[in-house]
């Protein structure tokens, strides 16, 4: 435990010499006093998926103790459209484990993520963070398993073209400087995210790299480590806030939008998941994917049509979900294939010792790294409501683990071929398709609503409000109507440029 704390980049963890999950109110008060913190910010996610902020200048110990104990009131009707203005007050209550030093404020500030509570002192049933918590509890109570997740956060940086060391068009994958221009930005963002409590796996430049007019568009990705599904959501919303705020300081534009121009790679928000029990992965059994993992995959397949309602929330989402773009269109799964909806990435399924082969001076037995194995859900993008998306995936995993025909569904929807090749046309026609518009996603959400309302996880009123929001885009058949009109496509892109 000491080694874990000594290398933890979060300065609050370092100072208090304990893991964030153990933070108490008195710990935070001590940190604030000893480090001359002058302000506390409450941050909480609302209907648009972005973090909102309430600032507190600390006036006294009593004042600080009060806000850390009682929280504060907010107008829920301004944050969630399904709350009536006549009874809209909510409380925001700080979750101590999420505390981190604000890396951007000139005034020394501690930020804390909050949960919503209603007037009766109960968790607000429509709060996305609470829905995720209920989803995980439902899965655990009904199956005995825990659910872990991590995201791949893709984004574009847009800057002026200096004409130097241009990367090849759509060939930016893992490029280094000087052909990759914004590696320093990515590294600084990673450092700040880690200091805020984010568990980062790695970062790199992505495929998307092109010049348009006098602007350069460079795609990057930051990928996280698996953690509890609730913490996975928290670190993603923190990360998006940090990347955007850092871009403002650099004077460049950042977007997580699923599509930003015609004919170029879009940005996804791929989610890796794994089933756990008592801290041990259940994904591999005897060197192959376990039946438990296949059951979870079957759940993703079953609810895939409605999961787009949480993970693909703008019309431009469906300009990314087209064939031959390393984005899924068909509801199927496979190993390592980037055109499937659910991908089983290359894993360390059997014990091995490649490091010994590369470094003969190293000695030791073969090591079992099978706990690294995850399953990747590839349709979501940056327009997603992260808490609702992860809650939906948790419900899908629960559904798969409980379905009697789960293994049969998994077998029928497995593909080990390139389904877009002409010789496999018959197999392609056997597969169901993802929705092709927000309107279709809303329709599927209403059809599959009972899966989400089971165990009172998702409030029906929230799902109905979300369905109406998607229907209001009126985008049924839109791709076919404007696909060849670059001006209309770009008008749509600009309208949803800052989604999520």
C-alpha positions as a printed Julia matrix, in Angstrom:
500×3 Matrix{Float64}:
   0.0     0.0     0.0
   2.88    2.36    0.81
   4.34    1.86   -2.68
   0.94    2.57   -4.27
   0.71    5.88   -2.42
   4.35    6.88   -3.01
   3.87    6.75   -6.79
   0.31    8.15   -6.85
   0.36   11.43   -8.83
  -2.61   12.94   -6.94
  -1.08   15.5    -4.52
  -4.0    15.09   -2.1
  -3.31   11.35   -1.87
   0.39   12.05   -1.42
  -0.13   14.6     1.34
  -2.72   12.65    3.3
  -0.79    9.4     2.78
  -3.94    7.38    2.11
  -5.92    6.2    -0.91
  -8.64    8.53   -2.21
 -11.33    5.99   -1.31
 -10.4     6.5     2.37
 -10.65   10.33    2.39
 -12.72   11.73    5.25
 -14.08   15.21    5.82
 -11.37   15.9     8.39
  -8.72   14.77    5.88
  -9.91   17.35    3.36
 -10.12   20.08    6.0
  -6.54   19.3     7.05
  -5.33   19.38    3.45
  -7.1    22.69    2.82
  -5.68   24.27    5.97
  -2.13   23.01    5.54
  -1.9    23.9     1.84
  -3.51   27.34    1.96
  -6.44   26.34   -0.23
  -8.72   29.38   -0.55
 -11.61   27.97   -2.59
 -13.65   24.8    -2.92
 -15.51   24.0    -6.16
 -18.41   21.57   -6.31
 -18.7    19.9    -9.73
 -21.58   17.74  -10.96
 -22.73   16.32  -14.26
 -26.06   17.47  -15.71
 -28.36   16.57  -18.62
 -25.89   17.75  -21.26
 -23.15   15.5   -19.83
 -20.85   18.38  -18.92
 -19.54   19.24  -15.49
 -21.24   22.18  -13.8
 -19.49   24.25  -11.11
 -20.37   26.03   -7.87
 -17.6    28.12   -6.25
 -17.1    28.59   -2.5
 -14.6    31.07   -1.07
 -13.66   29.63    2.29
 -14.53   32.1     5.04
 -13.82   30.05    8.15
 -13.39   26.52    9.45
 -17.09   26.48   10.38
 -18.02   27.54    6.84
 -15.77   24.87    5.32
 -17.11   22.19    7.66
 -20.66   23.2     6.78
 -20.3    22.94    3.0
 -18.4    19.66    3.24
 -21.14   18.24    5.5
 -24.41   19.71    4.23
 -23.56   20.35    0.59
 -25.63   23.04   -1.11
 -28.91   23.61   -2.96
 -29.22   23.78   -6.76
 -32.11   24.34   -9.17
 -32.72   20.88  -10.59
 -35.08   22.12  -13.31
 -32.22   24.09  -14.88
 -30.07   20.96  -14.9
 -32.59   18.24  -15.87
 -35.55   18.84  -18.23
 -37.71   16.15  -16.64
 -37.86   18.05  -13.3
 -40.77   20.47  -12.87
 -39.86   24.02  -11.85
 -42.41   23.97   -9.01
 -40.49   21.3    -7.06
 -37.02   21.55   -8.48
 -34.64   22.04   -5.55
 -31.94   19.4    -5.18
 -28.96   19.04   -2.89
 -25.42   18.48   -4.22
 -23.37   16.45   -1.73
 -19.57   16.14   -2.15
 -17.99   12.7    -2.68
 -14.74   13.09   -0.79
 -12.83   10.45   -2.76
 -13.1    12.56   -5.92
 -11.26   15.59   -4.48
  -8.42   17.01   -6.55
  -6.5    20.27   -6.84
  -7.78   22.5    -9.64
  -4.87   22.68  -12.1
  -6.15   25.84  -13.82
  -7.32   28.19  -11.08
  -5.02   31.05  -10.08
  -6.62   30.89   -6.64
  -5.56   27.69   -4.81
  -8.67   25.54   -5.21
  -9.9    22.05   -4.38
 -12.47   20.51   -6.74
 -14.89   17.8    -5.57
 -17.44   15.86   -7.63
 -20.93   15.72   -6.11
 -23.98   13.49   -5.99
 -27.56   14.77   -6.2
 -30.06   14.22   -3.37
 -33.76   15.08   -3.24
 -35.68   17.1    -0.64
 -36.17   13.97    1.48
 -32.46   13.36    1.75
 -32.55   10.41   -0.67
 -30.35    9.96   -3.77
 -32.13   11.69   -6.68
 -33.39    8.81   -8.81
 -32.84   10.67  -12.11
 -29.21   11.68  -11.5
 -26.95    9.93  -14.04
 -24.32    9.18  -11.39
 -26.96    7.6    -9.14
 -28.41    5.57  -12.02
 -24.95    4.11  -12.67
 -24.58    3.27   -9.0
 -27.99    1.53   -9.0
 -27.12   -0.39  -12.17
 -23.94   -1.77  -10.62
 -25.78   -2.71   -7.43
 -28.46   -4.49   -9.5
 -25.83   -6.51  -11.37
 -24.0    -7.4    -8.19
 -27.15   -8.38   -6.27
 -28.49  -10.57   -9.09
 -25.26  -12.24  -10.26
 -22.66  -11.87   -7.5
 -20.24  -10.22   -9.94
 -18.66   -6.77  -10.05
 -18.35   -4.73  -13.23
 -15.26   -2.81  -14.32
 -14.78   -0.49  -17.26
 -12.4     1.94  -18.88
 -12.68    4.32  -21.8
 -10.64    5.31  -24.83
 -11.03    9.08  -25.09
 -10.44   10.24  -28.68
 -10.34   13.9   -29.67
  -9.13   16.22  -32.41
  -6.9    19.25  -31.87
  -7.34   21.92  -34.53
  -4.6    24.5   -35.08
  -3.04   26.73  -37.7
  -1.02   25.03  -40.44
   2.63   26.04  -40.12
   3.6    23.93  -43.14
   6.29   21.98  -41.29
   6.69   18.19  -41.14
   3.22   17.33  -42.36
   1.99   13.87  -41.43
   0.52   11.71  -44.18
  -3.22   12.1   -44.56
  -5.09    9.61  -42.32
  -1.78    8.03  -41.3
  -1.27    9.59  -37.88
  -1.51    6.4   -35.83
   1.15    6.47  -33.07
   3.1     9.15  -34.97
   5.88   10.96  -33.1
   7.12   14.52  -33.21
   7.82   16.44  -35.35
   5.12   14.88  -37.56
   2.77   14.79  -34.57
   2.46   18.4   -33.39
   0.45   18.06  -30.19
   2.19   15.31  -28.24
   3.23   17.82  -25.56
  -0.41   18.87  -25.12
  -1.46   15.25  -24.77
   1.27   14.52  -22.22
   0.37   17.58  -20.15
  -3.32   16.61  -20.25
  -2.4    13.09  -19.11
  -0.36   14.48  -16.21
  -3.24   16.7   -15.07
  -5.79   13.9   -15.42
  -3.57   11.58  -13.37
  -3.17   14.25  -10.7
  -6.96   14.54  -10.57
  -7.31   10.82   -9.81
  -7.53    9.4   -13.35
  -5.92    5.98  -13.86
  -4.27    6.27  -17.27
  -3.01    3.34  -19.31
  -1.34    5.31  -22.12
  -1.74    8.06  -24.69
  -0.85    8.32  -28.38
  -1.67   10.06  -31.63
  -4.49    8.46  -33.61
  -5.21    7.76  -37.28
  -6.99   11.03  -38.04
  -4.57   13.62  -39.39
  -5.36   15.99  -42.23
  -5.11   19.57  -43.45
  -8.12   21.59  -44.53
  -7.61   25.14  -45.7
  -5.14   26.76  -43.33
  -5.95   24.41  -40.44
  -4.38   21.14  -39.29
  -6.59   18.52  -37.67
  -4.72   16.05  -35.44
  -6.42   13.19  -33.64
  -5.17   11.9   -30.28
  -6.29    9.32  -27.75
  -5.95    8.86  -24.0
  -6.81    5.39  -22.73
  -7.56    4.52  -19.13
  -7.06    1.49  -16.9
  -9.98   -0.71  -15.8
 -11.58    0.26  -12.51
 -15.01    0.06  -10.91
 -17.62    1.27  -13.38
 -18.51    4.24  -11.15
 -14.9     5.42  -10.91
 -14.45    4.86  -14.66
 -17.24    7.35  -15.33
 -15.84    9.91  -12.89
 -12.39    9.84  -14.45
 -13.79   10.26  -17.97
 -15.87   13.33  -17.12
 -12.89   14.85  -15.31
 -10.69   14.09  -18.31
 -13.0    15.76  -20.82
 -13.15   18.88  -18.65
  -9.36   18.96  -18.31
  -8.65   18.44  -22.03
 -11.07   21.21  -23.03
  -9.84   23.68  -20.4
  -6.21   22.99  -21.3
  -7.04   23.62  -24.97
  -8.43   27.02  -23.98
  -5.13   27.84  -22.28
  -3.18   26.73  -25.36
  -5.42   28.77  -27.64
  -6.41   25.77  -29.77
  -9.7    24.04  -30.44
 -10.51   20.56  -29.16
 -13.53   18.47  -30.11
 -14.8    15.05  -29.07
 -17.44   15.13  -31.82
 -17.99   11.81  -33.63
 -17.52   13.37  -37.07
 -15.9    16.68  -37.94
 -15.51   16.56  -41.72
 -16.35   14.47  -44.75
 -14.35   11.33  -45.57
 -12.0    11.41  -42.57
 -11.76    9.29  -39.43
 -14.25   10.18  -36.72
 -13.72    9.99  -32.97
 -15.2     7.23  -30.84
 -15.46    6.58  -27.14
 -14.76    2.86  -27.04
 -15.56    1.25  -23.69
 -13.64   -1.79  -22.43
 -15.35   -3.93  -19.81
 -14.62   -6.96  -17.68
 -16.55   -9.09  -15.2
 -14.93   -9.5   -11.78
 -15.55  -11.5    -8.61
 -13.78  -10.73   -5.34
 -11.17   -8.74   -7.27
 -10.39  -11.54   -9.75
 -11.18  -11.36  -13.47
 -13.73  -13.84  -14.81
 -12.95  -13.2   -18.5
 -10.57  -16.11  -19.24
 -10.94  -19.78  -18.38
  -8.31  -22.36  -19.34
  -6.69  -19.98  -21.82
  -9.86  -19.06  -23.75
 -12.69  -16.58  -23.38
 -14.95  -17.77  -20.56
 -18.67  -18.5   -20.79
 -19.18  -15.65  -18.32
 -17.52  -13.24  -20.77
 -19.58  -14.64  -23.66
 -22.78  -14.17  -21.66
 -21.91  -10.53  -21.05
 -21.2   -10.11  -24.77
 -24.61  -11.62  -25.56
 -26.15   -8.96  -23.32
 -24.37   -6.22  -25.27
 -25.63   -7.77  -28.49
 -29.19   -8.01  -27.14
 -29.39   -4.36  -26.01
 -27.11   -2.88  -28.68
 -29.99   -1.13  -30.53
 -31.06    0.81  -27.44
 -27.53    1.41  -26.11
 -27.04    3.82  -29.01
 -29.54    6.11  -27.26
 -26.96    6.64  -24.5
 -23.76    6.41  -26.55
 -24.64    8.15  -29.83
 -26.64   11.23  -29.0
 -26.33   13.49  -32.06
 -27.19   13.07  -35.75
 -23.48   13.22  -36.63
 -22.95   10.06  -34.56
 -24.47    8.09  -37.4
 -22.19    9.64  -40.02
 -19.38    7.84  -38.16
 -21.2     4.48  -37.94
 -20.79    3.6   -41.59
 -19.03    0.66  -43.31
 -15.25    0.59  -43.93
 -14.43    3.23  -41.26
 -13.29    0.91  -38.41
 -16.65    1.68  -36.82
 -19.43   -0.87  -36.38
 -22.7    -0.99  -38.29
 -23.68   -4.62  -37.75
 -24.55   -6.2   -34.42
 -21.91   -8.9   -34.06
 -18.71   -9.65  -32.2
 -15.31  -11.11  -32.93
 -11.64  -11.33  -32.05
  -9.47   -8.33  -32.87
 -11.77   -7.29  -35.77
 -12.32   -3.51  -35.62
 -15.46   -3.59  -37.77
 -17.5    -5.56  -35.23
 -19.64   -3.99  -32.51
 -18.02   -5.96  -29.69
 -14.34   -6.73  -30.08
 -12.22   -9.11  -28.03
  -8.82   -7.4   -28.25
  -5.57   -9.3   -28.36
  -4.96  -10.47  -24.82
  -2.48  -12.36  -22.72
  -4.81  -15.39  -22.55
  -2.16  -18.01  -21.8
   0.91  -17.75  -19.56
   3.99  -16.58  -21.45
   7.3   -14.84  -20.99
   7.96  -12.73  -24.06
  10.04  -10.34  -21.96
  12.54  -13.15  -21.38
  12.88  -13.68  -25.12
  13.53   -9.99  -25.75
  15.81   -9.64  -22.72
  17.76  -12.89  -22.26
  19.36  -11.53  -19.09
  15.93  -11.67  -17.4
  15.1   -14.9   -15.66
  11.8   -16.24  -14.43
   8.85  -18.46  -15.14
   6.01  -17.79  -17.53
   3.58  -15.25  -16.12
  -0.23  -15.31  -16.28
  -1.47  -11.94  -17.54
  -4.96  -13.15  -18.42
  -6.49  -10.7   -15.95
  -5.73   -8.0   -18.54
  -8.38   -9.37  -20.93
 -11.27   -7.0   -21.64
 -14.17   -6.85  -24.07
 -14.54   -3.64  -26.08
 -17.88   -2.03  -27.0
 -17.09    0.09  -30.07
 -20.18    2.06  -31.09
 -20.22    4.96  -28.55
 -18.69    8.36  -29.26
 -17.96   11.64  -27.51
 -21.61   12.75  -27.63
 -22.45   10.07  -25.04
 -23.73   10.75  -21.57
 -20.93    8.85  -19.87
 -22.83    7.89  -16.71
 -25.93    6.74  -18.61
 -23.84    4.88  -21.19
 -21.92    2.95  -18.54
 -25.15    2.3   -16.65
 -26.68    0.95  -19.86
 -23.69   -1.32  -20.47
 -23.91   -2.56  -16.88
 -27.58   -3.42  -17.43
 -26.67   -5.15  -20.7
 -24.04   -7.25  -18.9
 -26.6    -8.12  -16.21
 -29.08   -9.09  -18.92
 -26.58  -11.36  -20.65
 -25.53  -13.04  -17.43
 -29.19  -13.82  -16.68
 -30.41  -14.85  -20.18
 -30.96  -18.59  -20.67
 -30.05  -18.38  -24.37
 -27.02  -16.1   -23.91
 -24.44  -18.61  -25.16
 -26.59  -19.4   -28.18
 -26.84  -15.69  -29.04
 -23.08  -15.35  -28.63
 -22.47  -18.28  -30.96
 -24.85  -17.0   -33.65
 -23.42  -13.47  -33.71
 -19.7   -14.36  -33.68
 -17.79  -13.51  -36.86
 -14.17  -14.34  -37.69
 -14.19  -12.89  -41.22
 -14.21   -9.53  -42.94
 -17.97   -9.28  -43.31
 -17.67   -6.51  -45.92
 -15.93   -8.69  -48.5
 -18.19   -9.72  -51.39
 -17.68  -13.43  -50.71
 -19.23  -13.01  -47.26
 -22.3   -11.08  -48.44
 -24.69  -13.8   -47.26
 -23.25  -13.73  -43.74
 -23.53   -9.94  -43.64
 -27.21  -10.1   -44.53
 -27.87  -12.43  -41.58
 -26.74   -9.82  -39.06
 -28.92   -7.16  -37.48
 -27.96   -3.5   -37.91
 -27.42   -0.73  -35.42
 -29.86    2.18  -35.63
 -28.98    4.62  -38.4
 -30.35    7.76  -36.75
 -31.3     9.3   -33.41
 -34.93    8.66  -34.32
 -34.25    4.93  -34.74
 -32.26    4.86  -31.49
 -35.21    6.44  -29.67
 -37.57    3.82  -31.13
 -35.34    0.99  -29.93
 -34.96    2.58  -26.49
 -38.73    2.59  -26.09
 -38.97   -1.02  -27.29
 -36.29   -2.23  -24.85
 -37.17    0.11  -21.97
 -38.2    -2.67  -19.57
 -34.63   -3.97  -19.36
 -33.48   -0.6   -18.01
 -36.36    0.07  -15.61
 -36.0    -3.37  -13.99
 -34.93   -3.08  -10.33
 -35.84    0.64  -10.55
 -32.45    1.44  -12.08
 -33.52    3.88  -14.82
 -36.58    6.07  -14.12
 -39.13    5.65  -16.9
 -39.61    9.42  -17.04
 -35.92    9.96  -17.8
 -35.95    7.38  -20.6
 -39.07    8.93  -22.13
 -37.47   12.4   -21.98
 -34.32   11.06  -23.63
 -36.36    9.38  -26.36
 -38.16   12.67  -27.11
 -34.85   14.52  -27.2
 -33.54   12.08  -29.81
 -36.79   12.14  -31.81
 -36.64   15.93  -31.97
 -33.54   15.74  -34.14
 -35.86   14.42  -36.86
 -32.88   12.82  -38.59
 -34.48    9.67  -39.98
 -32.92    9.14  -43.42
 -30.75   12.25  -43.05
 -27.52   10.53  -44.12
 -29.03    9.56  -47.47
 -30.4    13.06  -47.99
 -27.23   15.1   -47.39
 -24.35   12.6   -47.73
 -23.21   14.09  -51.02
 -23.67   17.74  -49.99
 -20.51   18.74  -48.14
 -21.91   22.14  -47.15
 -24.94   20.63  -45.44
 -22.83   17.98  -43.74
 -20.47   20.63  -42.39
 -23.38   22.77  -41.21
 -24.56   19.76  -39.19
 -21.02   19.1   -37.93
 -20.69   22.68  -36.66
 -24.04   22.47  -34.87
 -22.85   19.49  -32.83
 -19.14   20.35  -32.68
 -19.04   20.72  -28.87
 -21.33   17.8   -28.06
 -20.88   15.87  -24.84
